[in-house]
Amino acid sequence: MLEKENSKSSTQFIPTSEKEIIKSPPIVSYTDQRLFFQKSISFLLLIPFCYSIIFIFKFIMQYKIENIKKIRTQFKEIIKENKPLVICANHLTFIDSCLIIWALAPNYWYQFNYKYFSWNLPAGDFFGKKWHFRTIAFLAKCIFIHRDASSSHHNEILSICKNLLLKGEIITIFPEGKRSRTGKFEEKQMTYGVGKIIQNVPNCRVLCIYVRGDKQETYSNYPLKNSNFYIDLKLIQPQTNLEGREGCGEIVNQIAKQIKTQENEYFNTYKSGIIK
């Protein structure tokens, strides 16, 4: 659900798009009370909301996630370790985060383990313009971050993410900063936000996820109908002895290298038909 455009500064968490600044919606202030209210409503409506989404995915769009049982078993093993967890994934469509949440666990399981239903960070100046996007984002545990906002707003969102992680919640971030225009993971287009978060959260792990539909050639709003999705999980714990921007850069580079490796495995083995 996270869509971003070209950045004027690599230190910005989400880059700026001039066209979208003109009609950017008001910035939401995420107080502790608002986050609690959002999480409570989202929890109460989890079953009808999520099953409606999954119904559309499975029976209307006829999407299928390959090896979903293996993915869910792997995820449950990962969360047994009581350490903060950030999900970082490649980004090709509007619904990548929805596919990831669907793949990691069934809806009824999230009802009893709701803190593992990941928070997401869509671009508020893009998705906040239409009421139906705002409604879906509210119910899907999304926190809007505005690309055209001040650095204080970006730092506020980073602080919120840090606090959520320390409470045992999960955050999903697309570190490229936008949907890839080449159709491949763009490791040279990484943003620094995830590095800043990890620097400030002790023992933070990163679940690198590579997700791709078999019909996906480049970026698009939504995957094509009848798509089968390949999803690969790799857990890492980025390490650095550096501080500040250099430390952020080293952390982000480790994440980028891992996701790029997963993409290469997809094209060199899975996609080529060497393995099934």
Backbone as CSV, one residue per row, in Angstrom:
resi,resn,N_x,N_y,N_z,CA_x,CA_y,CA_z,C_x,C_y,C_z
1,MET,0.810,-1.204,0.000,0.000,0.000,0.000,0.852,1.266,0.000
2,LEU,2.150,1.122,-0.034,3.015,2.277,0.105,3.523,2.722,-1.250
3,GLU,3.188,3.957,-1.647,3.592,4.463,-2.947,4.337,5.762,-2.770
4,LYS,5.556,5.849,-3.320,6.376,7.024,-3.152,6.999,7.409,-4.483
5,GLU,7.402,8.655,-4.599,8.016,9.128,-5.823,9.467,9.519,-5.556
6,ASN,10.115,10.178,-6.568,11.524,10.492,-6.475,11.833,11.434,-5.333
7,SER,12.976,11.232,-4.728,13.364,12.008,-3.552,14.328,13.111,-3.903
8,LYS,14.191,14.251,-3.215,15.158,15.327,-3.353,16.313,15.124,-2.387
9,SER,16.114,14.365,-1.356,17.150,14.130,-0.347,17.030,12.715,0.158
10,SER,18.144,11.987,0.163,18.105,10.593,0.592,17.849,10.450,2.073
11,THR,17.923,11.559,2.823,17.660,11.474,4.246,16.188,11.567,4.568
12,GLN,15.364,11.943,3.595,13.928,11.977,3.837,13.409,10.557,3.904
13,PHE,12.456,10.339,4.807,11.905,8.986,4.943,11.102,8.591,3.731
14,ILE,10.285,9.530,3.199,9.542,9.285,1.980,9.741,10.487,1.079
15,PRO,10.130,10.253,-0.186,10.426,11.350,-1.086,9.211,12.194,-1.439
16,THR,9.481,13.289,-2.197,8.446,14.260,-2.520,8.028,14.177,-3.974
17,SER,6.740,14.297,-4.226,6.196,14.373,-5.571,5.492,15.711,-5.737
18,GLU,5.953,16.532,-6.654,5.453,17.905,-6.772,3.972,17.948,-7.097
19,LYS,3.498,17.058,-7.949,2.090,17.077,-8.319,1.203,16.786,-7.121
20,GLU,1.640,15.882,-6.246,0.804,15.473,-5.129,0.829,16.462,-3.979
21,ILE,1.866,17.327,-3.926,1.951,18.328,-2.874,0.806,19.323,-2.993
22,ILE,0.422,19.653,-4.223,-0.562,20.685,-4.464,-1.880,20.395,-3.763
23,LYS,-2.316,19.158,-3.798,-3.603,18.800,-3.219,-3.440,17.828,-2.052
24,SER,-2.350,17.963,-1.349,-2.082,17.045,-0.251,-3.099,17.229,0.869
25,PRO,-3.664,16.132,1.406,-4.639,16.215,2.500,-3.965,16.621,3.797
26,PRO,-4.738,17.030,4.795,-4.173,17.422,6.084,-3.389,16.271,6.718
27,ILE,-2.347,16.624,7.441,-1.520,15.636,8.116,-2.200,15.192,9.415
28,VAL,-2.293,13.891,9.600,-2.908,13.338,10.801,-1.892,13.324,11.935
29,SER,-2.317,13.735,13.105,-1.470,13.674,14.284,-1.707,12.343,15.001
30,TYR,-0.683,11.511,15.071,-0.827,10.173,15.652,-0.443,10.179,17.127
31,THR,-1.389,10.570,17.959,-1.192,10.507,19.402,-1.363,9.070,19.879
32,ASP,-0.935,8.798,21.104,-1.108,7.460,21.669,-2.584,7.077,21.728
33,GLN,-3.436,8.069,22.021,-4.869,7.816,22.106,-5.440,7.455,20.741
34,ARG,-4.992,8.154,19.707,-5.500,7.855,18.367,-5.051,6.477,17.893
35,LEU,-3.803,6.134,18.149,-3.299,4.825,17.759,-4.037,3.711,18.490
36,PHE,-4.322,3.935,19.778,-5.075,2.941,20.550,-6.485,2.786,19.988
37,PHE,-7.131,3.902,19.661,-8.473,3.854,19.085,-8.466,3.135,17.737
38,GLN,-7.486,3.470,16.886,-7.390,2.829,15.575,-7.165,1.331,15.708
39,LYS,-6.266,0.954,16.589,-5.983,-0.465,16.776,-7.202,-1.203,17.317
40,SER,-7.948,-0.577,18.220,-9.132,-1.212,18.801,-10.216,-1.437,17.755
41,ILE,-10.496,-0.422,16.946,-11.511,-0.556,15.894,-11.070,-1.582,14.863
42,SER,-9.804,-1.520,14.485,-9.279,-2.477,13.518,-9.411,-3.903,14.032
43,PHE,-9.129,-4.090,15.328,-9.248,-5.426,15.926,-10.696,-5.911,15.911
44,LEU,-11.627,-5.037,16.264,-13.043,-5.420,16.325,-13.589,-5.792,14.951
45,LEU,-13.060,-5.153,13.911,-13.558,-5.405,12.558,-12.636,-6.311,11.748
46,LEU,-11.670,-6.918,12.437,-10.682,-7.727,11.728,-11.309,-8.830,10.890
47,ILE,-12.192,-9.616,11.496,-12.751,-10.766,10.793,-13.547,-10.355,9.554
48,PRO,-14.561,-9.490,9.674,-15.299,-9.127,8.460,-14.452,-8.386,7.432
49,PHE,-13.580,-7.492,7.900,-12.759,-6.708,6.969,-11.765,-7.596,6.221
50,CYS,-10.985,-8.368,6.965,-9.939,-9.170,6.329,-10.506,-10.308,5.486
51,TYR,-11.590,-10.925,5.964,-12.165,-12.001,5.161,-12.790,-11.465,3.875
52,SER,-13.244,-10.231,3.908,-13.746,-9.612,2.675,-12.609,-9.419,1.672
53,ILE,-11.453,-8.959,2.176,-10.288,-8.773,1.308,-9.816,-10.109,0.744
54,ILE,-9.728,-11.111,1.619,-9.269,-12.422,1.161,-10.260,-13.045,0.180
55,PHE,-11.548,-12.798,0.395,-12.554,-13.298,-0.548,-12.304,-12.718,-1.934
56,ILE,-12.044,-11.429,-1.996,-11.752,-10.775,-3.281,-10.495,-11.375,-3.906
57,PHE,-9.439,-11.544,-3.080,-8.191,-12.101,-3.590,-8.385,-13.509,-4.148
58,LYS,-9.050,-14.362,-3.374,-9.119,-15.782,-3.730,-10.165,-16.106,-4.786
59,PHE,-11.346,-15.477,-4.678,-12.458,-15.916,-5.512,-12.806,-14.959,-6.654
60,ILE,-12.425,-13.722,-6.553,-12.672,-12.787,-7.652,-11.414,-12.617,-8.496
61,MET,-10.299,-12.280,-7.821,-9.038,-12.133,-8.553,-8.340,-13.477,-8.764
62,GLN,-8.747,-14.482,-7.995,-8.183,-15.830,-8.087,-6.668,-15.833,-7.893
63,TYR,-6.239,-15.104,-6.874,-4.835,-15.111,-6.489,-4.530,-16.368,-5.680
64,LYS,-3.301,-16.809,-5.751,-2.864,-17.969,-4.978,-1.435,-17.751,-4.504
65,ILE,-1.189,-18.035,-3.227,0.160,-17.951,-2.686,0.742,-19.352,-2.614
66,GLU,1.867,-19.547,-3.256,2.500,-20.856,-3.288,3.183,-21.164,-1.952
67,ASN,3.144,-22.406,-1.558,3.799,-22.877,-0.327,3.368,-22.075,0.904
68,ILE,2.082,-21.755,0.978,1.615,-20.893,2.061,1.763,-21.557,3.427
69,LYS,1.613,-22.866,3.512,1.777,-23.553,4.793,3.214,-23.451,5.292
70,LYS,4.168,-23.584,4.401,5.583,-23.473,4.758,5.905,-22.054,5.227
71,ILE,5.356,-21.063,4.545,5.587,-19.665,4.914,5.058,-19.388,6.313
72,ARG,3.856,-19.862,6.599,3.232,-19.610,7.908,3.966,-20.338,9.026
73,THR,4.449,-21.521,8.762,5.239,-22.246,9.762,6.537,-21.500,10.060
74,GLN,7.178,-21.009,9.007,8.423,-20.272,9.169,8.199,-18.987,9.965
75,PHE,7.107,-18.284,9.687,6.812,-17.045,10.396,6.568,-17.293,11.880
76,LYS,5.844,-18.349,12.193,5.567,-18.662,13.601,6.850,-19.004,14.359
77,GLU,7.811,-19.623,13.677,9.100,-19.901,14.307,9.868,-18.604,14.559
78,ILE,9.762,-17.671,13.630,10.492,-16.402,13.748,9.992,-15.588,14.934
79,ILE,8.697,-15.541,15.139,8.150,-14.687,16.200,8.269,-15.309,17.584
80,LYS,8.731,-16.563,17.663,8.942,-17.177,18.976,10.052,-16.471,19.741
81,GLU,11.001,-15.895,19.013,12.083,-15.159,19.651,11.583,-13.769,20.008
82,ASN,11.706,-13.412,21.250,11.138,-12.163,21.750,12.068,-10.981,21.484
83,LYS,12.188,-10.623,20.209,12.986,-9.473,19.795,12.176,-8.646,18.796
84,PRO,12.425,-7.333,18.736,11.692,-6.484,17.776,11.882,-6.982,16.348
85,LEU,10.839,-6.793,15.533,10.859,-7.302,14.157,10.299,-6.276,13.182
86,VAL,11.101,-5.944,12.178,10.677,-5.096,11.066,10.629,-5.954,9.814
87,ILE,9.581,-5.815,9.033,9.484,-6.494,7.741,9.918,-5.523,6.652
88,CYS,10.868,-5.939,5.825,11.299,-5.153,4.664,11.097,-5.994,3.409
89,ALA,10.449,-5.414,2.421,10.106,-6.180,1.220,10.331,-5.361,-0.041
90,ASN,10.426,-6.072,-1.159,10.430,-5.382,-2.455,9.033,-4.836,-2.717
91,HIS,8.914,-3.968,-3.721,7.649,-3.234,-3.880,7.303,-3.066,-5.361
92,LEU,6.211,-3.751,-5.791,5.796,-3.691,-7.190,4.340,-3.286,-7.378
93,THR,3.484,-3.489,-6.362,2.065,-3.165,-6.510,1.535,-2.465,-5.256
94,PHE,0.316,-1.920,-5.367,-0.328,-1.276,-4.227,-0.600,-2.238,-3.075
95,ILE,-0.780,-3.517,-3.389,-1.273,-4.450,-2.365,-0.206,-5.407,-1.850
96,ASP,1.056,-5.077,-2.039,2.129,-5.957,-1.564,2.011,-6.246,-0.074
97,SER,1.722,-5.217,0.731,1.627,-5.425,2.173,0.441,-6.321,2.533
98,CYS,-0.654,-6.198,1.780,-1.820,-7.068,2.014,-1.483,-8.521,1.712
99,LEU,-0.748,-8.739,0.626,-0.348,-10.097,0.271,0.564,-10.696,1.333
100,ILE,1.452,-9.870,1.874,2.364,-10.349,2.907,1.606,-10.751,4.164
101,ILE,0.675,-9.905,4.602,-0.121,-10.220,5.796,-0.921,-11.502,5.576
102,TRP,-1.505,-11.656,4.421,-2.261,-12.863,4.081,-1.358,-14.101,4.121
103,ALA,-0.146,-13.949,3.585,0.759,-15.097,3.494,1.282,-15.546,4.849
104,LEU,1.511,-14.600,5.769,2.197,-14.934,7.015,1.331,-15.689,8.015
105,ALA,0.020,-15.476,7.980,-0.851,-16.153,8.953,-2.302,-16.063,8.505
106,PRO,-3.156,-17.008,8.929,-4.587,-16.927,8.621,-5.258,-15.846,9.468
107,ASN,-6.391,-15.365,9.004,-7.083,-14.270,9.693,-7.488,-14.637,11.118
108,TYR,-7.986,-15.848,11.322,-8.423,-16.225,12.670,-7.253,-16.230,13.639
109,TRP,-6.041,-16.534,13.173,-4.854,-16.522,14.033,-4.526,-15.099,14.474
110,TYR,-4.650,-14.144,13.551,-4.407,-12.743,13.906,-5.384,-12.270,14.985
111,GLN,-6.588,-12.810,14.998,-7.568,-12.413,15.996,-7.054,-12.670,17.420
112,PHE,-6.253,-13.714,17.575,-5.712,-14.068,18.894,-4.258,-13.618,19.072
113,ASN,-3.669,-13.119,18.014,-2.272,-12.672,18.048,-2.146,-11.356,17.288
114,TYR,-2.956,-10.387,17.714,-3.144,-9.201,16.881,-1.900,-8.325,16.761
115,LYS,-1.005,-8.380,17.715,0.191,-7.538,17.612,1.086,-7.966,16.454
116,TYR,0.872,-9.172,15.926,1.661,-9.631,14.787,1.015,-9.274,13.441
117,PHE,-0.164,-8.656,13.496,-0.759,-8.082,12.282,-0.020,-6.765,12.049
118,SER,0.796,-6.719,11.033,1.772,-5.648,10.884,1.162,-4.270,10.625
119,TRP,1.760,-3.251,11.260,1.487,-1.861,10.891,2.175,-1.579,9.566
120,ASN,1.588,-0.663,8.798,2.137,-0.318,7.489,2.211,1.202,7.364
121,LEU,3.070,1.691,6.473,3.305,3.137,6.351,3.030,3.646,4.937
122,PRO,1.763,3.776,4.537,1.461,4.313,3.209,1.679,5.822,3.150
123,ALA,1.867,6.333,1.947,2.076,7.767,1.745,0.753,8.510,1.905
124,GLY,0.655,9.328,2.936,-0.591,10.031,3.222,-0.976,11.033,2.162
125,ASP,0.020,11.679,1.539,-0.296,12.663,0.505,-0.793,12.006,-0.773
126,PHE,-0.668,10.684,-0.871,-1.197,9.956,-2.036,-2.490,9.236,-1.673
127,PHE,-2.429,8.361,-0.653,-3.590,7.556,-0.295,-4.599,8.311,0.556
128,GLY,-4.180,9.394,1.168,-5.093,10.139,2.019,-6.074,11.009,1.267
129,LYS,-5.969,11.076,-0.040,-6.828,11.950,-0.833,-8.246,11.409,-1.014
130,LYS,-8.399,10.084,-0.970,-9.701,9.474,-1.239,-10.208,8.760,0.002
131,TRP,-11.518,8.923,0.264,-12.081,8.415,1.507,-11.961,6.899,1.622
132,HIS,-12.095,6.171,0.479,-12.051,4.715,0.577,-10.638,4.225,0.899
133,PHE,-9.616,4.927,0.410,-8.247,4.587,0.788,-8.011,4.892,2.265
134,ARG,-8.540,6.016,2.733,-8.373,6.384,4.140,-9.052,5.358,5.051
135,THR,-10.241,4.893,4.637,-10.961,3.905,5.442,-10.213,2.587,5.502
136,ILE,-9.761,2.111,4.345,-9.013,0.855,4.295,-7.732,0.967,5.118
137,ALA,-7.044,2.105,4.985,-5.796,2.304,5.716,-6.034,2.297,7.222
138,PHE,-7.124,2.913,7.654,-7.441,2.957,9.086,-7.670,1.550,9.623
139,LEU,-8.439,0.751,8.893,-8.769,-0.600,9.345,-7.591,-1.559,9.218
140,ALA,-6.640,-1.235,8.355,-5.510,-2.128,8.104,-4.266,-1.755,8.898
141,LYS,-4.446,-0.989,9.987,-3.329,-0.594,10.853,-2.251,0.168,10.088
142,CYS,-2.686,1.162,9.336,-1.750,1.986,8.585,-1.520,3.327,9.273
143,ILE,-0.318,3.815,9.184,0.058,5.131,9.681,0.511,5.951,8.481
144,PHE,-0.203,7.017,8.176,0.157,7.840,7.021,1.419,8.651,7.296
145,ILE,2.328,8.623,6.342,3.486,9.499,6.394,3.477,10.341,5.123
146,HIS,3.617,11.653,5.286,3.488,12.575,4.160,4.854,12.924,3.584
147,ARG,4.992,12.697,2.293,6.262,12.956,1.628,6.580,14.435,1.534
148,ASP,5.556,15.271,1.560,5.747,16.707,1.405,5.828,17.426,2.743
149,ALA,5.874,16.671,3.829,5.863,17.271,5.159,7.274,17.612,5.622
150,SER,7.347,18.265,6.768,8.620,18.695,7.334,9.374,17.515,7.931
151,SER,10.639,17.733,8.231,11.444,16.683,8.849,10.920,16.323,10.238
152,SER,10.286,17.275,10.909,9.730,16.981,12.236,8.613,15.951,12.143
153,HIS,7.806,16.020,11.071,6.758,15.011,10.865,7.387,13.649,10.614
154,HIS,8.399,13.597,9.758,9.052,12.323,9.467,9.677,11.742,10.727
155,ASN,10.312,12.588,11.527,10.921,12.114,12.775,9.861,11.623,13.758
156,GLU,8.691,12.277,13.756,7.595,11.834,14.616,7.153,10.422,14.245
157,ILE,7.025,10.164,12.945,6.608,8.833,12.490,7.665,7.792,12.840
158,LEU,8.931,8.154,12.669,10.001,7.231,13.033,9.969,6.911,14.526
159,SER,9.660,7.916,15.343,9.555,7.704,16.788,8.382,6.793,17.129
160,ILE,7.269,6.971,16.434,6.108,6.099,16.630,6.464,4.654,16.292
161,CYS,7.165,4.471,15.178,7.575,3.125,14.774,8.476,2.490,15.824
162,LYS,9.413,3.274,16.350,10.303,2.779,17.392,9.507,2.308,18.608
163,ASN,8.555,3.118,19.051,7.764,2.773,20.232,6.905,1.538,20.004
164,LEU,6.344,1.412,18.816,5.541,0.235,18.496,6.394,-1.036,18.520
165,LEU,7.583,-0.951,17.964,8.480,-2.106,17.947,8.881,-2.521,19.356
166,LEU,9.130,-1.548,20.202,9.518,-1.851,21.575,8.371,-2.477,22.368
167,LYS,7.136,-2.282,21.892,5.970,-2.889,22.533,5.645,-4.274,21.953
168,GLY,6.467,-4.730,21.005,6.252,-6.054,20.423,5.438,-6.057,19.150
169,GLU,5.084,-4.884,18.630,4.355,-4.802,17.367,5.324,-4.984,16.203
170,ILE,4.778,-5.234,15.015,5.580,-5.398,13.802,5.292,-4.242,12.846
171,ILE,6.334,-3.758,12.178,6.211,-2.689,11.187,6.650,-3.226,9.829
172,THR,5.894,-2.922,8.782,6.305,-3.257,7.424,6.737,-1.993,6.694
173,ILE,7.929,-2.042,6.104,8.484,-0.904,5.371,8.995,-1.396,4.021
174,PHE,8.751,-0.606,2.976,9.308,-0.889,1.661,10.528,0.020,1.484
175,PRO,11.728,-0.507,1.691,12.914,0.351,1.782,13.355,0.991,0.471
176,GLU,12.832,0.539,-0.681,13.159,1.210,-1.934,12.584,2.624,-1.976
177,GLY,11.500,2.849,-1.227,10.881,4.163,-1.200,9.817,4.373,-2.243
178,LYS,9.623,3.444,-3.168,8.583,3.554,-4.182,8.468,2.202,-4.883
179,ARG,7.406,2.046,-5.658,7.300,0.839,-6.474,8.396,0.881,-7.544
180,SER,9.093,-0.218,-7.714,10.200,-0.277,-8.667,9.711,-0.040,-10.095
181,ARG,10.282,0.940,-10.756,9.916,1.239,-12.148,10.581,0.298,-13.147
182,THR,11.570,-0.470,-12.717,12.252,-1.395,-13.613,11.682,-2.798,-13.542
183,GLY,10.867,-3.061,-12.518,10.364,-4.413,-12.319,11.330,-5.289,-11.543
184,LYS,12.464,-4.741,-11.161,13.453,-5.450,-10.346,13.702,-4.635,-9.074
185,PHE,14.208,-5.300,-8.052,14.524,-4.617,-6.802,15.643,-3.614,-7.054
186,GLU,15.398,-2.360,-6.699,16.352,-1.291,-6.990,17.159,-0.955,-5.732
187,GLU,18.233,-1.675,-5.535,19.018,-1.538,-4.310,19.719,-0.192,-4.191
188,LYS,19.836,0.544,-5.293,20.477,1.862,-5.237,19.481,2.979,-4.946
189,GLN,18.205,2.625,-4.768,17.173,3.622,-4.507,16.665,3.551,-3.058
190,MET,17.453,2.979,-2.180,17.006,2.771,-0.802,16.888,4.094,-0.042
191,THR,15.883,4.169,0.832,15.727,5.310,1.725,16.314,4.959,3.091
192,TYR,16.507,5.958,3.934,17.241,5.768,5.176,16.345,5.548,6.390
193,GLY,15.027,5.652,6.217,14.135,5.567,7.364,14.282,4.298,8.165
194,VAL,14.316,3.155,7.489,14.415,1.882,8.208,15.733,1.784,8.955
195,GLY,16.791,2.366,8.397,18.074,2.374,9.090,18.024,3.177,10.378
196,LYS,17.327,4.308,10.338,17.185,5.146,11.536,16.415,4.408,12.624
197,ILE,15.373,3.698,12.214,14.578,2.946,13.194,15.417,1.867,13.859
198,ILE,16.102,1.067,13.046,16.864,-0.062,13.565,18.004,0.406,14.461
199,GLN,18.606,1.540,14.119,19.673,2.092,14.956,19.200,2.380,16.379
200,ASN,17.909,2.705,16.509,17.375,3.134,17.801,16.557,2.067,18.517
201,VAL,16.540,0.852,17.970,15.809,-0.254,18.598,16.789,-1.397,18.840
202,PRO,17.196,-1.624,20.081,18.169,-2.681,20.376,17.690,-4.063,19.918
203,ASN,18.627,-4.837,19.369,18.367,-6.232,18.959,17.261,-6.354,17.920
204,CYS,17.096,-5.332,17.114,16.026,-5.360,16.104,16.400,-6.287,14.955
205,ARG,15.480,-7.168,14.636,15.668,-8.082,13.512,14.903,-7.562,12.297
206,VAL,15.312,-8.024,11.117,14.635,-7.648,9.879,14.239,-8.912,9.134
207,LEU,12.955,-9.044,8.875,12.461,-10.151,8.057,12.391,-9.653,6.616
208,CYS,13.371,-10.056,5.822,13.414,-9.656,4.413,12.486,-10.564,3.622
209,ILE,11.564,-9.953,2.896,10.581,-10.720,2.131,10.646,-10.330,0.661
210,TYR,10.727,-11.341,-0.180,10.634,-11.110,-1.627,9.322,-11.709,-2.112
211,VAL,8.475,-10.861,-2.688,7.160,-11.303,-3.160,6.990,-10.908,-4.612
212,ARG,6.501,-11.862,-5.424,6.329,-11.562,-6.844,5.294,-12.500,-7.458
213,GLY,4.361,-11.907,-8.200,3.404,-12.697,-8.943,4.021,-13.238,-10.224
214,ASP,3.571,-14.401,-10.654,4.169,-15.012,-11.841,3.880,-14.243,-13.126
215,LYS,2.917,-13.331,-13.088,2.582,-12.531,-14.274,3.125,-11.106,-14.180
216,GLN,3.863,-10.829,-13.130,4.346,-9.465,-12.883,5.638,-9.217,-13.664
217,GLU,5.577,-8.301,-14.619,6.752,-7.955,-15.401,7.405,-6.669,-14.895
218,THR,6.565,-5.687,-14.544,7.061,-4.424,-14.013,6.101,-3.968,-12.919
219,TYR,6.171,-2.711,-12.514,5.263,-2.255,-11.460,3.865,-2.050,-12.020
220,SER,2.861,-2.135,-11.151,1.476,-1.911,-11.547,0.677,-1.573,-10.298
221,ASN,-0.543,-1.088,-10.487,-1.384,-0.812,-9.317,-1.754,-2.112,-8.602
222,TYR,-2.178,-3.107,-9.390,-2.596,-4.385,-8.821,-2.043,-5.519,-9.675
223,PRO,-1.793,-6.685,-9.087,-1.363,-7.840,-9.872,-2.482,-8.296,-10.811
224,LEU,-2.092,-8.965,-11.875,-3.069,-9.477,-12.826,-3.895,-10.605,-12.215
225,LYS,-5.098,-10.777,-12.736,-5.969,-11.854,-12.293,-5.291,-13.203,-12.539
226,ASN,-5.597,-14.158,-11.659,-5.046,-15.518,-11.743,-3.545,-15.571,-11.465
227,SER,-3.025,-14.606,-10.745,-1.597,-14.605,-10.414,-1.296,-15.596,-9.296
228,ASN,-0.178,-16.299,-9.435,0.368,-17.131,-8.369,1.564,-16.396,-7.779
229,PHE,1.633,-16.309,-6.455,2.660,-15.497,-5.821,3.747,-16.341,-5.178
230,TYR,4.965,-16.023,-5.548,6.160,-16.581,-4.925,6.542,-15.656,-3.777
231,ILE,6.728,-16.206,-2.573,7.131,-15.404,-1.422,8.258,-16.132,-0.698
232,ASP,9.340,-15.402,-0.445,10.500,-15.980,0.225,10.842,-15.142,1.452
233,LEU,11.104,-15.810,2.579,11.434,-15.133,3.838,12.880,-15.422,4.239
234,LYS,13.589,-14.367,4.634,14.938,-14.527,5.176,15.088,-13.571,6.352
235,LEU,15.487,-14.096,7.484,15.635,-13.289,8.689,17.092,-12.885,8.875
236,ILE,17.322,-11.584,9.094,18.666,-11.088,9.363,18.612,-10.140,10.561
237,GLN,19.754,-9.884,11.151,19.867,-8.876,12.205,21.033,-7.957,11.839
238,PRO,20.715,-6.844,11.162,21.778,-5.936,10.701,22.650,-5.451,11.855
239,GLN,23.955,-5.359,11.590,24.908,-4.927,12.602,25.773,-3.801,12.043
240,THR,26.101,-2.840,12.888,27.012,-1.770,12.489,27.679,-1.183,13.727
241,ASN,28.932,-0.794,13.542,29.645,-0.079,14.600,29.656,1.419,14.346
242,LEU,29.042,1.821,13.253,29.017,3.225,12.867,27.795,3.912,13.455
243,GLU,27.840,5.219,13.510,26.731,5.999,14.034,26.213,6.956,12.964
244,GLY,25.038,7.556,13.254,24.488,8.581,12.370,24.186,8.069,10.983
245,ARG,24.389,8.937,10.008,24.049,8.626,8.616,24.832,7.427,8.079
246,GLU,26.118,7.328,8.463,26.936,6.210,7.986,26.410,4.883,8.521
247,GLY,25.982,4.888,9.786,25.412,3.672,10.350,24.115,3.283,9.670
248,CYS,23.254,4.292,9.417,22.005,4.037,8.685,22.297,3.418,7.327
249,GLY,23.288,3.995,6.651,23.635,3.504,5.321,24.099,2.069,5.335
250,GLU,24.901,1.705,6.341,25.393,0.330,6.416,24.256,-0.647,6.688
251,ILE,23.330,-0.266,7.572,22.178,-1.115,7.870,21.318,-1.307,6.625
252,VAL,21.027,-0.211,5.948,20.187,-0.263,4.752,20.853,-1.095,3.658
253,ASN,22.161,-0.982,3.518,22.873,-1.757,2.501,22.800,-3.252,2.790
254,GLN,22.849,-3.632,4.058,22.725,-5.050,4.412,21.343,-5.589,4.044
255,ILE,20.316,-4.782,4.290,18.952,-5.180,3.933,18.817,-5.296,2.426
256,ALA,19.339,-4.295,1.709,19.248,-4.292,0.250,19.954,-5.503,-0.354
257,LYS,21.119,-5.816,0.175,21.878,-6.960,-0.337,21.106,-8.255,-0.162
258,GLN,20.440,-8.411,0.997,19.683,-9.634,1.251,18.491,-9.760,0.303
259,ILE,17.709,-8.688,0.156,16.544,-8.758,-0.730,16.972,-8.979,-2.174
260,LYS,18.074,-8.359,-2.582,18.572,-8.552,-3.946,18.998,-9.998,-4.154
261,THR,19.601,-10.599,-3.134,19.978,-12.008,-3.218,18.744,-12.888,-3.394
262,GLN,17.677,-12.575,-2.665,16.433,-13.334,-2.791,15.842,-13.180,-4.193
263,GLU,15.925,-11.982,-4.737,15.423,-11.777,-6.105,16.239,-12.579,-7.110
264,ASN,17.553,-12.586,-6.944,18.408,-13.343,-7.857,18.098,-14.834,-7.786
265,GLU,17.826,-15.322,-6.575,17.449,-16.732,-6.423,16.152,-17.031,-7.166
266,TYR,15.217,-16.078,-7.107,13.944,-16.261,-7.792,14.154,-16.403,-9.300
267,PHE,14.912,-15.494,-9.898,15.087,-15.504,-11.346,16.050,-16.594,-11.816
268,ASN,17.062,-16.896,-11.003,18.069,-17.865,-11.424,17.664,-19.310,-11.200
269,THR,16.756,-19.543,-10.249,16.364,-20.919,-9.955,14.877,-21.142,-10.152
270,TYR,14.067,-20.464,-9.362,12.619,-20.696,-9.408,12.023,-20.328,-10.771
271,LYS,12.258,-19.103,-11.221,11.652,-18.625,-12.464,12.179,-19.377,-13.672
272,SER,13.435,-19.782,-13.609,14.039,-20.487,-14.733,13.585,-21.934,-14.839
273,GLY,12.903,-22.409,-13.753,12.385,-23.772,-13.789,13.337,-24.809,-13.242
274,ILE,14.468,-24.360,-12.659,15.408,-25.322,-12.101,14.817,-26.046,-10.903
275,ILE,14.058,-25.258,-10.079,13.353,-25.887,-8.958,11.873,-25.566,-9.070
276,LYS,11.067,-26.369,-8.453,9.618,-26.165,-8.465,9.138,-25.872,-7.060
